[in-house]
Amino acid sequence: MIGNNDIEVVIGGKVVTLSGSESEEYLQKVASYINNKIAEYNNVDSFRRQPADMQNVLLLLNIADDYFKLKKQIDSFQDEIDAKESGALRP
């Protein structure tokens, strides 16, 4: 059984304990990504004027947007690789 790492990180100025089978470095990287997103949007006046619950929803939407855009890009790259490999296999 793989052990879990419990690590305290600061996200949005609050100490949060993350637990997972990933390395401490990875969990720190995740926390850093979230903090960078928070900092990015805190520079936008219209974002800062929103209530905290709406700010959280907007952050979640933007993180999901990042995910789906990258997933689409990866899928596109994989399709290109598959097409090249299948073309290379033709006699």
All heavy atoms as an XYZ file, in Angstrom:
719
protein
N       0.836     -1.174      0.000
C       0.000      0.000      0.000
C       0.886      1.243      0.000
O       1.848      1.341      0.734
C      -0.912     -0.030      1.227
C      -1.822      1.151      1.334
S      -2.912      0.942      2.755
C      -3.956      2.332      2.479
N       0.539      2.188     -0.837
C       1.299      3.434     -0.926
C       0.852      4.364      0.194
O      -0.340      4.563      0.406
C       1.075      4.105     -2.296
C       1.564      3.187     -3.408
C       1.751      5.453     -2.361
C       1.225      3.662     -4.792
N       1.824      4.942      0.906
C       1.502      5.834      1.998
C       1.086      7.206      1.506
O       1.442      7.620      0.410
N       0.311      7.875      2.301
C      -0.107      9.230      1.986
C       0.860     10.234      2.582
O       1.394     10.026      3.665
C      -1.507      9.519      2.537
C      -2.603      9.016      1.621
O      -2.353      8.606      0.501
N      -3.816      9.066      2.100
N       1.065     11.310      1.846
C       1.829     12.436      2.357
C       0.849     13.466      2.875
O      -0.111     13.814      2.187
C       2.671     13.067      1.233
C       3.790     12.176      0.789
O       4.443     11.547      1.598
N       4.010     12.119     -0.508
N       1.056     13.920      4.080
C       0.283     15.021      4.636
C       1.211     16.213      4.685
O       2.280     16.146      5.283
C      -0.229     14.703      6.045
C      -1.255     13.582      6.052
O      -1.953     13.415      5.034
O      -1.352     12.872      7.064
N       0.790     17.294      4.051
C       1.643     18.470      3.979
C       0.792     19.716      4.172
O      -0.316     19.810      3.651
C       2.392     18.522      2.630
C       3.204     19.795      2.492
C       1.464     18.356      1.474
C       4.046     19.864      1.256
N       1.315     20.633      4.954
C       0.635     21.916      5.140
C       1.141     22.891      4.097
O       2.349     23.033      3.895
C       0.884     22.465      6.545
C       0.127     21.718      7.618
C       0.234     22.382      8.978
O       1.082     23.285      9.163
O      -0.527     21.983      9.872
N       0.194     23.527      3.423
C       0.505     24.540      2.424
C      -0.343     25.765      2.737
O      -1.319     25.691      3.483
C       0.213     24.044      0.989
C       1.096     22.866      0.631
C      -1.251     23.695      0.802
N       0.044     26.876      2.165
C      -0.750     28.096      2.305
C      -1.423     28.343      0.964
O      -0.760     28.439     -0.067
C       0.130     29.294      2.714
C      -0.702     30.564      2.800
C       0.819     29.017      4.043
N      -2.740     28.409      0.988
C      -3.528     28.707     -0.209
C      -4.441     29.876      0.125
O      -5.237     29.802      1.050
C      -4.353     27.493     -0.680
C      -3.436     26.337     -1.061
C      -5.264     27.878     -1.844
C      -4.151     25.068     -1.466
N      -4.275     30.937     -0.635
C      -5.103     32.115     -0.399
C      -4.935     32.700      0.993
O      -5.877     33.226      1.572
N      -3.728     32.563      1.535
C      -3.439     33.115      2.855
C      -3.881     32.240      4.014
O      -3.740     32.624      5.170
N      -4.408     31.052      3.733
C      -4.863     30.138      4.788
C      -4.054     28.852      4.729
O      -3.761     28.333      3.660
C      -6.347     29.823      4.621
C      -7.217     31.049      4.777
C      -8.663     30.711      4.593
C      -9.469     32.000      4.744
N     -10.835     31.840      4.384
N      -3.725     28.331      5.897
C      -2.998     27.066      5.980
C      -3.990     25.924      5.743
O      -5.035     25.850      6.375
C      -2.306     26.905      7.349
C      -1.632     25.539      7.454
C      -1.295     28.022      7.573
N      -3.625     25.079      4.788
C      -4.460     23.939      4.420
C      -3.589     22.696      4.456
O      -2.441     22.728      4.006
C      -5.029     24.124      2.988
C      -5.846     22.934      2.557
C      -5.827     25.402      2.876
N      -4.116     21.607      4.985
C      -3.389     20.341      4.971
C      -3.854     19.542      3.759
O      -5.036     19.237      3.627
C      -3.632     19.535      6.264
O      -3.201     20.311      7.374
C      -2.878     18.222      6.239
N      -2.909     19.239      2.875
C      -3.187     18.394      1.723
C      -2.697     16.996      2.037
O      -1.656     16.814      2.657
C      -2.467     18.921      0.475
C      -2.834     20.321      0.004
C      -2.045     20.673     -1.254
C      -4.328     20.441     -0.254
N      -3.438     16.017      1.585
C      -3.067     14.636      1.811
C      -3.210     13.894      0.491
O      -4.207     14.038     -0.208
C      -3.987     14.016      2.863
O      -3.637     12.672      3.096
N      -2.184     13.137      0.151
C      -2.252     12.375     -1.078
C      -1.043     11.477     -1.230
O      -0.070     11.589     -0.501
N      -1.124     10.608     -2.213
C      -0.015      9.691     -2.456
C       1.079     10.356     -3.284
O       2.152      9.795     -3.452
C      -0.517      8.425     -3.155
O      -1.142      8.752     -4.378
N       0.795     11.553     -3.794
C       1.791     12.281     -4.579
C       2.889     12.821     -3.667
O       2.720     12.934     -2.465
C       1.126     13.440     -5.332
C       0.143     13.011     -6.394
C      -1.235     12.713     -5.833
O      -1.456     12.904     -4.611
O      -2.101     12.271     -6.598
N       3.978     13.210     -4.295
C       5.115     13.716     -3.528
C       4.798     15.090     -2.925
O       3.893     15.797     -3.383
C       6.342     13.848     -4.432
O       6.148     14.899     -5.378
N       5.578     15.449     -1.926
C       5.440     16.769     -1.307
C       5.667     17.863     -2.346
O       4.954     18.865     -2.376
C       6.433     16.913     -0.151
C       6.344     18.255      0.545
C       7.255     18.351      1.753
O       7.609     17.324      2.358
O       7.610     19.501      2.101
N       6.641     17.645     -3.218
C       6.939     18.612     -4.273
C       5.720     18.833     -5.180
O       5.399     19.958     -5.530
C       8.127     18.119     -5.096
C       8.500     19.040     -6.242
C       9.642     18.483     -7.087
O      10.342     17.556     -6.649
O       9.813     18.992     -8.207
N       5.058     17.749     -5.540
C       3.877     17.850     -6.393
C       2.752     18.613     -5.685
O       2.117     19.493     -6.274
C       3.390     16.458     -6.810
C       2.131     16.513     -7.630
C       2.179     16.809     -8.986
C       0.891     16.293     -7.047
C       1.022     16.879     -9.750
C      -0.276     16.363     -7.793
C      -0.205     16.657     -9.142
O      -1.358     16.739     -9.878
N       2.501     18.286     -4.420
C       1.442     18.962     -3.666
C       1.752     20.455     -3.522
O       0.847     21.297     -3.609
C       1.253     18.295     -2.304
C       0.749     16.844     -2.351
C       0.724     16.241     -0.948
C      -0.609     16.747     -3.015
N       3.028     20.800     -3.332
C       3.429     22.207     -3.279
C       3.171     22.884     -4.628
O       2.749     24.038     -4.687
C       4.910     22.341     -2.905
C       5.214     22.059     -1.464
C       4.786     23.172     -0.518
O       4.229     24.182     -0.896
N       5.048     22.959      0.762
N       3.437     22.161     -5.704
C       3.232     22.693     -7.048
C       1.750     22.984     -7.291
O       1.387     24.002     -7.886
C       3.765     21.696     -8.079
C       3.796     22.205     -9.485
C       4.474     21.181    -10.396
C       4.597     21.714    -11.796
N       5.294     20.777    -12.680
N       0.880     22.099     -6.830
C      -0.567     22.299     -6.955
C      -0.989     23.544     -6.180
O      -1.722     24.395     -6.687
C      -1.345     21.057     -6.477
C      -2.835     21.338     -6.374
C      -1.088     19.877     -7.411
N      -0.504     23.662     -4.951
C      -0.835     24.828     -4.129
C      -0.327     26.106     -4.787
O      -1.022     27.135     -4.790
C      -0.247     24.678     -2.724
N       0.851     26.046     -5.351
C       1.426     27.204     -6.030
C       0.580     27.615     -7.230
O       0.356     28.803     -7.471
C       2.857     26.884     -6.465
O       3.415     27.965     -7.166
N       0.103     26.639     -7.987
C      -0.758     26.928     -9.134
C      -2.018     27.673     -8.680
O      -2.405     28.684     -9.272
C      -1.135     25.620     -9.847
C      -2.143     25.819    -10.945
C      -1.759     26.292    -12.190
C      -3.487     25.543    -10.733
C      -2.679     26.486    -13.205
C      -4.418     25.734    -11.734
C      -4.017     26.205    -12.965
O      -4.944     26.404    -13.949
N      -2.635     27.185     -7.621
C      -3.848     27.828     -7.096
C      -3.527     29.245     -6.632
O      -4.271     30.193     -6.929
C      -4.454     27.002     -5.940
C      -4.847     25.603     -6.408
C      -5.644     27.732     -5.313
C      -5.918     25.550     -7.456
N      -2.433     29.418     -5.905
C      -2.055     30.754     -5.434
C      -1.779     31.705     -6.595
O      -2.128     32.882     -6.525
C      -0.848     30.676     -4.501
C      -1.241     30.226     -3.112
O      -2.286     30.615     -2.597
N      -0.423     29.392     -2.521
N      -1.160     31.201     -7.654
C      -0.915     32.047     -8.828
C      -2.221     32.473     -9.483
O      -2.358     33.618     -9.925
C      -0.016     31.330     -9.835
C       1.408     31.229     -9.362
O       1.874     32.010     -8.541
N       2.121     30.245     -9.866
N      -3.191     31.562     -9.550
C      -4.501     31.904    -10.111
C      -5.179     32.972     -9.247
O      -5.759     33.922     -9.764
C      -5.405     30.671    -10.196
C      -5.179     29.854    -11.409
C      -5.615     30.643    -12.630
C      -5.485     29.834    -13.873
N      -5.734     30.611    -15.073
N      -5.128     32.792     -7.939
C      -5.735     33.763     -7.025
C      -5.088     35.128     -7.227
O      -5.774     36.147     -7.346
C      -5.613     33.295     -5.560
C      -6.500     32.067     -5.320
C      -5.978     34.415     -4.594
C      -6.256     31.369     -3.990
N      -3.764     35.157     -7.282
C      -3.044     36.426     -7.471
C      -3.397     37.059     -8.811
O      -3.594     38.280     -8.897
C      -1.539     36.191     -7.365
N      -3.477     36.242     -9.853
C      -3.813     36.743    -11.189
C      -5.172     37.440    -11.185
O      -5.317     38.545    -11.706
C      -3.828     35.564    -12.168
C      -4.226     35.913    -13.577
C      -4.300     34.668    -14.467
O      -3.722     33.613    -14.126
O      -4.964     34.776    -15.514
N      -6.154     36.807    -10.596
C      -7.500     37.379    -10.610
C      -7.686     38.484     -9.585
O      -8.541     39.351     -9.758
C      -8.550     36.271    -10.492
C      -8.644     35.533    -11.795
C      -7.933     34.355    -12.000
C      -9.367     36.056    -12.854
C      -7.968     33.708    -13.215
C      -9.406     35.415    -14.074
C      -8.715     34.242    -14.246
O      -8.738     33.617    -15.459
N      -6.885     38.482     -8.527
C      -6.968     39.587     -7.563
C      -6.459     40.894     -8.153
O      -6.692     41.965     -7.585
C      -6.211     39.249     -6.279
C      -7.050     38.433     -5.335
O      -8.275     38.501     -5.336
N      -6.392     37.640     -4.511
N      -5.799     40.840     -9.302
C      -5.363     42.051     -9.990
C      -6.454     42.645    -10.878
O      -6.255     43.698    -11.465
C      -4.119     41.766    -10.849
C      -2.887     41.561     -9.999
O      -2.722     42.197     -8.965
N      -2.027     40.662    -10.432
N      -7.589     41.981    -10.964
C      -8.699     42.439    -11.802
C      -9.749     43.090    -10.899
O     -10.312     42.426    -10.018
C      -9.304     41.255    -12.589
C     -10.483     41.710    -13.434
C      -8.241     40.572    -13.439
N      -9.998     44.391    -11.125
C     -10.933     45.133    -10.277
C     -12.315     44.491    -10.215
O     -12.902     44.372     -9.136
C     -11.077     46.581    -10.759
C      -9.853     47.426    -10.465
O      -9.119     47.094     -9.504
O      -9.619     48.405    -11.196
N     -12.838     44.084    -11.363
C     -14.190     43.515    -11.381
C     -14.262     42.207    -10.588
O     -15.298     41.890    -10.008
C     -14.672     43.301    -12.819
O     -13.808     42.430    -13.508
N     -13.163     41.472    -10.548
C     -13.115     40.244     -9.750
C     -13.128     40.575     -8.265
O     -13.881     39.976     -7.495
C     -11.864     39.431    -10.099
C     -11.695     38.193     -9.257
C     -12.362     37.026     -9.588
C     -10.857     38.186     -8.150
C     -12.211     35.877     -8.824
C     -10.703     37.051     -7.379
C     -11.375     35.889     -7.721
N     -12.309     41.531     -7.878
C     -12.211     41.897     -6.455
C     -13.513     42.445     -5.910
O     -13.781     42.339     -4.709
C     -11.094     42.920     -6.247
C      -9.709     42.331     -6.339
C      -8.645     43.263     -5.772
N      -8.816     44.644     -6.149
C      -8.176     45.258     -7.144
N      -7.322     44.584     -7.875
N      -8.386     46.526     -7.407
N     -14.344     43.032     -6.756
C     -15.626     43.587     -6.293
C     -16.685     42.516     -6.073
O     -17.739     42.795     -5.499
C     -16.141     44.618     -7.298
C     -15.345     45.903     -7.282
C     -16.059     47.000     -8.057
N     -16.123     46.704     -9.478
C     -15.341     47.230    -10.407
N     -14.420     48.111    -10.062
N     -15.473     46.889    -11.669
N     -16.417     41.299     -6.506
C     -17.384     40.213     -6.339
C     -17.352     39.687     -4.899
O     -16.308     39.720     -4.245
C     -17.049     39.061     -7.291
C     -17.106     39.415     -8.753
C     -18.489     39.796     -9.212
O     -19.471     39.189     -8.809
N     -18.561     40.820    -10.048
N     -18.483     39.173     -4.426
C     -18.479     38.516     -3.109
C     -17.550     37.289     -3.141
O     -17.290     36.719     -4.206
C     -19.930     38.071     -2.913
C     -20.728     38.733     -3.975
C     -19.800     39.175     -5.055
N     -17.069     36.892     -1.977
C     -16.100     35.795     -1.874
C     -16.608     34.513     -2.518
O     -15.848     33.817     -3.203
C     -15.733     35.543     -0.419
N     -17.890     34.186     -2.336
C     -18.396     32.947     -2.924
C     -18.374     33.009     -4.450
O     -18.059     32.027     -5.124
C     -19.780     32.579     -2.398
C     -20.840     33.642     -2.652
O     -20.494     34.826     -2.852
O     -22.035     33.281     -2.645
N     -18.655     34.176     -5.017
C     -18.604     34.328     -6.472
C     -17.151     34.294     -6.961
O     -16.869     33.727     -8.018
C     -19.280     35.619     -6.907
C     -19.300     35.807     -8.415
S     -20.040     34.441     -9.328
C     -21.758     34.700     -8.996
N     -16.227     34.868     -6.194
C     -14.811     34.793     -6.553
C     -14.370     33.332     -6.630
O     -13.661     32.942     -7.569
C     -13.953     35.540     -5.534
C     -14.061     37.038     -5.610
C     -13.189     37.735     -4.583
O     -12.505     37.092     -3.782
N     -13.214     39.056     -4.592
N     -14.805     32.533     -5.659
C     -14.438     31.113     -5.655
C     -14.992     30.399     -6.884
O     -14.289     29.601     -7.511
C     -14.919     30.428     -4.376
C     -14.133     30.867     -3.167
O     -12.975     31.248     -3.268
N     -14.761     30.822     -2.009
N     -16.239     30.690     -7.236
C     -16.840     30.067     -8.422
C     -16.073     30.482     -9.681
O     -15.775     29.648    -10.537
C     -18.338     30.434     -8.539
C     -18.896     30.028     -9.889
C     -19.135     29.792     -7.411
N     -15.733     31.761     -9.786
C     -14.995     32.240    -10.953
C     -13.612     31.589    -11.053
O     -13.173     31.219    -12.143
C     -14.876     33.768    -10.923
C     -16.187     34.526    -11.118
C     -15.989     36.009    -10.820
C     -16.738     34.321    -12.515
N     -12.941     31.436     -9.922
C     -11.647     30.747     -9.921
C     -11.797     29.299    -10.370
O     -11.022     28.808    -11.189
C     -11.005     30.795     -8.535
C     -10.352     32.110     -8.146
C     -10.030     32.135     -6.660
C      -9.101     32.343     -8.964
N     -12.817     28.624     -9.839
C     -13.049     27.232    -10.233
C     -13.343     27.121    -11.723
O     -12.830     26.225    -12.401
C     -14.209     26.640     -9.430
C     -13.947     26.407     -7.945
C     -15.237     26.079     -7.216
C     -12.922     25.307     -7.755
N     -14.154     28.030    -12.246
C     -14.469     28.016    -13.678
C     -13.216     28.227    -14.525
O     -13.024     27.569    -15.555
C     -15.507     29.080    -14.011
C     -16.938     28.772    -13.562
C     -17.819     30.016    -13.710
C     -17.515     27.612    -14.345
N     -12.362     29.137    -14.101
C     -11.147     29.418    -14.860
C     -10.151     28.273    -14.789
O      -9.480     27.968    -15.778
C     -10.525     30.733    -14.392
C     -11.218     31.912    -15.009
O     -10.970     32.237    -16.163
N     -12.134     32.538    -14.275
N     -10.070     27.607    -13.663
C      -9.187     26.444    -13.546
C      -9.724     25.299    -14.409
O      -8.961     24.630    -15.111
C      -9.023     26.030    -12.065
C      -8.198     27.100    -11.335
C      -8.387     24.649    -11.947
C      -8.207     26.969     -9.832
N     -11.051     25.094    -14.384
C     -11.652     24.067    -15.244
C     -11.421     24.410    -16.712
O     -11.136     23.519    -17.527
C     -13.140     23.931    -14.950
N     -11.515     25.680    -17.071
C     -11.261     26.123    -18.436
C      -9.827     25.781    -18.845
O      -9.595     25.254    -19.935
C     -11.517     27.626    -18.553
C     -11.278     28.157    -19.941
O     -11.863     27.625    -20.911
O     -10.510     29.135    -20.073
N      -8.861     26.070    -17.966
C      -7.461     25.714    -18.235
C      -7.335     24.216    -18.501
O      -6.681     23.785    -19.448
C      -6.549     26.068    -17.058
C      -6.306     27.554    -16.900
O      -6.663     28.326    -17.804
O      -5.759     27.934    -15.848
N      -7.971     23.428    -17.653
C      -7.906     21.973    -17.772
C      -8.445     21.505    -19.124
O      -7.791     20.728    -19.831
C      -8.687     21.311    -16.630
C      -8.901     19.836    -16.856
C      -7.886     18.920    -16.600
C     -10.110     19.357    -17.355
C      -8.072     17.571    -16.834
C     -10.302     18.008    -17.589
C      -9.287     17.114    -17.327
O      -9.466     15.790    -17.565
N      -9.648     21.958    -19.484
C     -10.266     21.486    -20.717
C      -9.517     21.962    -21.966
O      -9.423     21.223    -22.957
C     -11.741     21.881    -20.779
C     -12.603     21.014    -19.900
C     -13.162     21.520    -18.744
C     -12.836     19.681    -20.220
C     -13.948     20.722    -17.921
C     -13.616     18.874    -19.406
C     -14.173     19.389    -18.254
N      -8.959     23.161    -21.925
C      -8.163     23.631    -23.060
C      -6.900     22.784    -23.224
O      -6.534     22.408    -24.342
C      -7.803     25.104    -22.896
C      -8.974     26.028    -23.180
C      -8.603     27.477    -22.974
C      -9.786     28.386    -23.271
N      -9.492     29.781    -22.918
N      -6.235     22.477    -22.124
C      -5.034     21.645    -22.196
C      -5.369     20.217    -22.604
O      -4.642     19.602    -23.391
C      -4.289     21.660    -20.863
C      -3.574     22.963    -20.541
C      -3.057     22.952    -19.105
C      -2.436     23.196    -21.513
N      -6.480     19.696    -22.100
C      -6.894     18.348    -22.481
C      -7.182     18.288    -23.973
O      -6.789     17.337    -24.653
C      -8.117     17.913    -21.685
C      -8.561     16.500    -22.030
C      -9.424     15.907    -20.988
C      -9.899     14.512    -21.269
N      -9.316     13.759    -22.324
N      -7.846     19.305    -24.513
C      -8.131     19.351    -25.945
C      -6.826     19.383    -26.747
O      -6.682     18.702    -27.763
C      -8.986     20.567    -26.271
C      -9.374     20.678    -27.723
C     -10.254     21.887    -27.964
C     -10.611     21.999    -29.445
N     -11.463     23.164    -29.701
N      -5.869     20.165    -26.269
C      -4.577     20.264    -26.947
C      -3.842     18.916    -26.918
O      -3.283     18.480    -27.923
C      -3.734     21.352    -26.276
C      -2.481     21.711    -27.007
C      -1.762     22.881    -26.337
O      -1.957     23.179    -25.168
N      -0.900     23.529    -27.097
N      -3.852     18.263    -25.788
C      -3.211     16.952    -25.662
C      -3.896     15.941    -26.572
O      -3.228     15.157    -27.263
C      -3.219     16.479    -24.189
C      -2.253     17.326    -23.362
C      -2.880     14.989    -24.085
C      -2.394     17.151    -21.870
N      -5.233     15.942    -26.587
C      -5.959     15.019    -27.460
C      -5.625     15.269    -28.924
O      -5.462     14.324    -29.706
C      -7.470     15.141    -27.233
C      -7.913     14.615    -25.878
O      -7.134     13.894    -25.221
O      -9.055     14.940    -25.475
N      -5.484     16.540    -29.291
C      -5.130     16.887    -30.664
C      -3.733     16.378    -31.005
O      -3.515     15.808    -32.083
C      -5.211     18.402    -30.849
O      -4.803     18.771    -32.136
N      -2.793     16.563    -30.094
C      -1.434     16.056    -30.304
C      -1.447     14.531    -30.430
O      -0.751     13.966    -31.273
C      -0.493     16.472    -29.174
C      -0.142     17.931    -29.160
C       0.108     18.578    -27.958
C      -0.051     18.679    -30.325
C       0.438     19.924    -27.924
C       0.280     20.016    -30.307
C       0.529     20.647    -29.108
N      -2.235     13.876    -29.592
C      -2.314     12.421    -29.641
C      -2.903     11.962    -30.971
O      -2.434     10.986    -31.559
C      -3.142     11.871    -28.471
C      -3.100     10.361    -28.376
C      -1.693      9.838    -28.146
O      -1.006     10.248    -27.216
N      -1.240      8.928    -29.006
N      -3.910     12.676    -31.468
C      -4.486     12.341    -32.777
C      -3.438     12.479    -33.876
O      -3.369     11.639    -34.778
C      -5.698     13.232    -33.080
C      -6.910     12.922    -32.202
O      -6.920     11.852    -31.557
O      -7.833     13.760    -32.161
N      -2.627     13.539    -33.819
C      -1.555     13.723    -34.810
C      -0.548     12.578    -34.749
O      -0.121     12.058    -35.786
C      -0.835     15.050    -34.583
C      -1.621     16.274    -34.981
C      -0.851     17.562    -34.715
O       0.395     17.557    -34.847
O      -1.499     18.560    -34.377
N      -0.176     12.201    -33.556
C       0.782     11.094    -33.375
C       0.184      9.804    -33.930
O       0.852      9.061    -34.663
C       1.170     10.944    -31.892
C       2.017     12.134    -31.441
C       1.891      9.611    -31.644
C       2.219     12.213    -29.937
N      -1.078      9.540    -33.583
C      -1.724      8.325    -34.061
C      -1.806      8.301    -35.589
O      -1.573      7.255    -36.211
C      -3.130      8.195    -33.459
C      -3.107      7.946    -31.955
O      -2.037      7.600    -31.408
O      -4.173      8.122    -31.324
N      -2.131      9.466    -36.178
C      -2.224      9.541    -37.641
C      -0.866      9.283    -38.284
O      -0.769      8.572    -39.295
C      -2.783     10.895    -38.064
N       0.177      9.855    -37.717
C       1.532      9.638    -38.259
C       1.964      8.198    -38.112
O       2.569      7.623    -39.010
C       2.525     10.579    -37.576
C       2.376     12.016    -38.006
C       3.342     12.917    -37.289
C       3.117     14.371    -37.715
N       3.988     15.293    -37.012
N       1.647      7.609    -36.970
C       2.030      6.205    -36.741
C       1.267      5.278    -37.675
O       1.834      4.341    -38.229
C       1.794      5.813    -35.296
C       2.811      6.397    -34.347
C       2.548      6.051    -32.889
O       1.472      5.488    -32.569
O       3.436      6.358    -32.070
N      -0.013      5.533    -37.879
C      -0.787      4.659    -38.767
C      -0.363      4.849    -40.211
O      -0.371      3.897    -40.988
C      -2.297      4.880    -38.609
O      -2.652      6.180    -39.039
N       0.041      6.063    -40.579
C       0.540      6.317    -41.918
C       1.885      5.665    -42.143
O       2.197      5.204    -43.225
N       2.687      5.608    -41.098
C       4.015      4.996    -41.202
C       3.922      3.493    -41.311
O       4.829      2.854    -41.834
C       4.852      5.379    -39.984
N       2.811      2.921    -40.846
C       2.661      1.478    -40.888
C       2.130      0.991    -42.225
O       2.173     -0.193    -42.517
C       1.712      1.021    -39.773
C       2.203      1.287    -38.342
C       1.136      0.870    -37.346
C       3.492      0.518    -38.072
N       1.620      1.895    -43.057
C       1.094      1.487    -44.363
C       2.240      1.083    -45.286
O       3.273      1.726    -45.316
C       0.308      2.630    -44.987
C      -0.978      2.918    -44.283
C      -1.762      3.953    -45.049
N      -2.711      4.567    -44.118
C      -3.167      5.776    -44.216
N      -2.774      6.558    -45.206
N      -4.023      6.250    -43.355
N       1.993      0.004    -46.083
C       3.050     -0.433    -47.032
C       3.171      0.498    -48.213
O       2.358      1.190    -48.611
C       2.583     -1.820    -47.472
C       1.173     -1.979    -47.015
C       0.889     -0.890    -46.024
